Amino acid sequence: MSKELVQLTFIKLWRFRHTLSSELSVDIQIFRIAASCLIDFLRQQNTLKIKETTPLKHIDTFPELLVEDSSKSLENADYIHSVMRTLSPVRQKVFVLRHIYGYSYKEIATELSISVKTVEDHISKAQKHIVSIAK
């Protein structure tokens, strides 16, 4: 993993060499690039971990990921749950996969055996519906 991150760091360094600052030393800039590569890698691993632990067969209701201990976040979670219940089951599933679990449109389309355009349509209509209820 470390070799891969070093390789990615130097690839980014080479690819964006024209944007390097002459005022900062190269080692500081390489360190910053390496840090961003590490953060990107950790985010990607976290997303993969969530996807692996989330069985798609059981995503029928809005997940309990937003619930915390404070009463305000509980109220927000209850509100979000009630809004999500007004969506159709398929649209609800598509919306949750996209916005909670971070799946791409293509991944959602593959998992649910629908086209990418259908996923886009579901997301668009779900967002419009949620905005209209919020007003």
C-alpha positions as CSV (number, residue, x, y, z in Angstrom):
1,M,0.0,0.0,0.0
2,S,2.8,2.4,0.9
3,K,4.6,1.7,-2.4
4,E,1.3,2.5,-4.3
5,L,0.9,5.7,-2.4
6,V,4.4,6.8,-3.1
7,Q,3.9,6.0,-6.8
8,L,0.7,8.0,-6.9
9,T,2.4,10.9,-5.2
10,F,5.1,11.1,-7.9
11,I,2.6,10.6,-10.7
12,K,0.6,13.6,-9.3
13,L,3.8,15.6,-8.9
14,W,4.8,14.9,-12.5
15,R,1.2,15.5,-13.9
16,F,0.9,18.9,-12.1
17,R,4.6,20.0,-12.3
18,H,3.5,23.2,-14.1
19,T,1.6,24.3,-11.0
20,L,4.4,23.9,-8.5
21,S,5.3,26.9,-6.6
22,S,8.8,28.3,-6.9
23,E,8.4,30.0,-3.4
24,L,8.0,26.7,-1.5
25,S,10.6,24.0,-1.4
26,V,9.9,20.8,-3.4
27,D,10.0,18.6,-0.3
28,I,7.1,20.6,1.3
29,Q,5.1,20.3,-1.9
30,I,5.8,16.6,-2.2
31,F,4.6,16.1,1.4
32,R,1.4,18.0,0.7
33,I,0.7,15.9,-2.4
34,A,1.5,12.7,-0.4
35,A,-0.9,13.8,2.3
36,S,-3.7,14.3,-0.2
37,C,-3.0,11.0,-1.8
38,L,-3.2,9.3,1.6
39,I,-6.5,11.1,2.4
40,D,-8.0,10.1,-1.0
41,F,-6.9,6.5,-0.4
42,L,-8.4,6.3,3.1
43,R,-11.7,7.8,1.9
44,Q,-11.8,5.2,-0.9
45,Q,-11.1,2.4,1.5
46,N,-13.8,3.6,3.8
47,T,-16.3,3.7,0.9
48,L,-15.4,0.2,-0.1
49,K,-15.7,-1.0,3.5
50,I,-19.2,0.5,3.8
51,K,-20.2,-1.0,0.4
52,E,-19.0,-4.5,1.5
53,T,-20.8,-4.4,4.8
54,T,-24.1,-3.2,3.3
55,P,-26.2,-6.0,1.9
56,L,-28.3,-4.5,-0.8
57,K,-31.1,-7.0,-0.2
58,H,-31.8,-5.3,3.1
59,I,-31.8,-1.6,2.0
60,D,-35.6,-1.2,2.1
61,T,-35.8,1.5,4.7
62,F,-33.7,4.6,5.4
63,P,-30.6,3.6,7.4
64,E,-29.9,4.7,11.0
65,L,-26.6,6.3,10.0
66,L,-27.7,9.9,10.8
67,V,-28.9,9.2,14.4
68,E,-26.7,10.6,17.1
69,D,-27.2,11.3,20.8
70,S,-28.3,14.9,20.7
71,S,-32.0,15.6,20.5
72,K,-31.7,18.0,17.6
73,S,-30.0,15.4,15.4
74,L,-32.7,12.9,16.5
75,E,-35.4,15.4,15.3
76,N,-33.5,15.8,12.0
77,A,-33.2,12.1,11.6
78,D,-37.0,11.7,12.3
79,Y,-37.8,14.4,9.7
80,I,-35.5,12.7,7.1
81,H,-37.1,9.3,7.8
82,S,-40.6,10.7,7.3
83,V,-39.6,12.5,4.0
84,M,-37.9,9.3,2.8
85,R,-41.0,7.3,3.5
86,T,-42.9,9.4,1.0
87,L,-40.7,8.2,-1.8
88,S,-41.4,5.1,-3.8
89,P,-39.5,2.0,-2.6
90,V,-37.2,1.9,-5.7
91,R,-36.5,5.7,-5.6
92,Q,-35.9,5.4,-1.9
93,K,-33.4,2.6,-2.4
94,V,-31.6,4.5,-5.2
95,F,-31.4,7.7,-3.1
96,V,-30.0,5.9,-0.1
97,L,-27.4,4.1,-2.1
98,R,-26.3,7.3,-3.7
99,H,-26.4,9.8,-0.8
100,I,-25.8,7.6,2.2
101,Y,-23.5,4.8,1.0
102,G,-21.8,6.8,-1.8
103,Y,-22.4,4.5,-4.7
104,S,-21.9,5.9,-8.2
105,Y,-24.7,6.0,-10.7
106,K,-23.1,3.1,-12.6
107,E,-22.8,1.0,-9.4
108,I,-26.4,1.6,-8.5
109,A,-27.5,0.7,-12.0
110,T,-25.5,-2.5,-11.9
111,E,-26.8,-3.5,-8.5
112,L,-30.4,-2.8,-9.2
113,S,-30.3,-4.0,-12.9
114,I,-31.5,-0.7,-14.2
115,S,-30.0,1.8,-16.7
116,V,-27.8,4.7,-15.5
117,K,-30.3,7.1,-17.0
118,T,-33.0,5.6,-14.8
119,V,-30.8,6.1,-11.8
120,E,-30.3,9.7,-12.8
121,D,-34.0,10.1,-13.2
122,H,-34.8,8.6,-9.8
123,I,-32.2,10.8,-8.0
124,S,-33.4,13.9,-9.8
125,K,-37.1,13.2,-8.9
126,A,-36.3,12.3,-5.3
127,Q,-34.4,15.5,-4.8
128,K,-37.2,17.6,-6.3
129,H,-39.7,15.8,-4.1
130,I,-37.7,16.4,-1.0
131,V,-37.2,20.1,-1.8
132,S,-40.9,20.5,-2.5
133,I,-41.8,18.9,0.9
134,A,-39.3,21.1,2.7
135,K,-41.0,24.3,1.4
